[in-house]
């Protein structure tokens, strides 16, 4: 049986502020922003090149988590130095690149609510294998 991860809900305090951060500073694509029922808002954002999206919203149990409770969502990149520099240029406070061995490198940052994300570079997932 094949399964594909489609959506990861991210709890936030302000959907508009979070949407702006993820689209304007991280470059995610805003796929959906709808109000399907009174008091309900669903926002789906996708990192460029990804098949999995994040979800922000209000009025549904999926978004009831504690803002800042999502930790270490990995964003795999083929060139971490370049990706880090681009995000820093967009005003994102990204930590230094850390080589943890085997060519695996990480650099972390947070969204406005304290949910954390990690840029990750793996040598076997670069170039044509990315």
C-alpha positions as CSV (number, residue, x, y, z in Angstrom):
1,X,0.0,0.0,0.0
2,X,1.4,3.4,-1.0
3,X,0.8,6.4,1.3
4,X,1.9,9.9,0.7
5,X,2.1,12.5,3.5
6,X,0.0,15.4,2.2
7,X,-0.4,17.9,5.0
8,X,1.1,18.8,8.4
9,X,-1.0,21.1,10.5
10,X,1.0,23.9,12.2
11,X,-0.6,25.6,15.2
12,X,-0.2,29.4,15.1
13,X,-1.7,32.4,17.0
14,X,-2.3,34.6,13.9
15,X,-3.0,32.9,10.6
16,X,-2.3,36.0,8.5
17,X,1.0,36.7,10.2
18,X,2.1,33.0,9.8
19,X,0.9,33.0,6.1
20,X,3.0,36.1,5.4
21,X,6.0,34.5,7.0
22,X,5.8,31.3,5.1
23,X,5.0,32.8,1.8
24,X,7.0,36.1,1.8
25,X,10.0,35.0,3.8
26,X,10.3,31.3,3.1
27,X,8.9,31.3,-0.4
28,X,6.1,28.7,0.2
29,X,3.2,28.7,-2.3
30,X,-0.2,29.6,-1.0
31,X,-2.4,26.8,-2.5
32,X,-5.6,27.3,-0.5
33,X,-7.0,30.0,1.7
34,X,-10.7,29.4,2.2
35,X,-13.5,29.9,4.8
36,X,-15.6,26.8,4.1
37,X,-18.0,27.4,7.1
38,X,-18.6,30.2,9.7
39,X,-15.6,30.4,12.0
40,X,-13.5,28.1,9.9
41,X,-10.4,29.0,7.9
42,X,-8.1,26.6,6.1
43,X,-4.8,27.7,4.6
44,X,-2.5,25.3,2.8
45,X,1.0,26.3,1.9
46,X,3.6,24.2,0.0
47,X,7.4,24.6,0.0
48,X,8.7,24.9,-3.6
49,X,9.4,21.5,-5.0
50,X,7.6,19.6,-2.2
51,X,4.7,17.2,-2.4
52,X,3.8,17.8,1.2
53,X,2.2,21.0,2.5
54,X,1.6,22.6,5.8
55,X,-1.8,23.7,7.0
56,X,-2.7,26.8,9.1
57,X,-6.2,27.6,10.2
58,X,-8.9,28.2,12.7
59,X,-12.1,26.5,13.7
60,X,-11.0,22.9,13.3
61,X,-9.5,20.5,15.8
62,X,-6.5,20.0,13.5
63,X,-5.4,23.6,14.4
64,X,-6.0,23.4,18.1
65,X,-2.5,22.6,19.1
66,X,-0.3,24.9,21.2
67,X,1.4,27.5,19.0
68,X,5.1,26.8,18.9
69,X,4.7,23.1,19.7
70,X,5.8,21.8,16.2
71,X,9.5,21.1,16.3
72,X,12.1,20.4,13.6
73,X,10.1,20.2,10.4
74,X,12.9,19.3,8.0
75,X,13.2,21.2,4.7
76,X,15.6,19.2,2.5
77,X,17.7,21.4,0.3
78,X,20.5,20.5,-2.2
79,X,22.7,23.4,-1.2
80,X,22.3,24.4,2.5
81,X,24.7,27.4,2.3
82,X,22.8,28.9,-0.7
83,X,19.4,28.2,0.9
84,X,20.5,29.7,4.3
85,X,21.9,32.8,2.6
86,X,18.6,33.2,0.6
87,X,16.5,33.0,3.8
88,X,18.8,35.3,5.7
89,X,18.5,37.8,2.8
90,X,14.7,37.6,3.3
91,X,15.0,38.5,7.0
92,X,14.8,35.0,8.5
93,X,17.1,34.4,11.5
94,X,18.7,31.1,10.5
95,X,21.3,29.5,12.8
96,X,24.7,28.5,11.6
97,X,25.2,25.5,9.4
98,X,26.2,22.5,11.4
99,X,27.9,19.4,9.9
100,X,26.8,16.4,11.9
101,X,28.9,13.9,10.1
102,X,28.6,11.9,6.9
103,X,28.1,15.1,5.0
104,X,24.7,15.7,6.7
105,X,24.3,19.4,7.5
106,X,21.6,21.3,9.4
107,X,20.6,24.9,10.0
108,X,17.6,25.8,12.1
109,X,15.1,28.6,12.5
110,X,11.7,29.4,13.9
111,X,8.4,30.8,12.6
112,X,6.9,33.8,14.5
113,X,5.2,31.4,17.0
114,X,8.3,29.4,17.8
115,X,7.5,26.3,15.6
116,X,10.9,25.2,14.5
117,X,12.1,24.2,11.0
118,X,15.4,22.8,10.0
119,X,17.2,23.1,6.6
120,X,18.8,19.7,5.9
121,X,21.4,18.8,3.3
122,X,22.3,15.2,2.7
123,X,25.0,14.3,0.1
124,X,23.0,11.5,-1.4
125,X,20.0,13.9,-2.1
126,X,21.8,16.6,-4.1
127,X,22.3,17.2,-7.8
128,X,20.4,14.7,-9.9
129,X,19.3,12.8,-6.8
130,X,17.6,15.8,-5.3
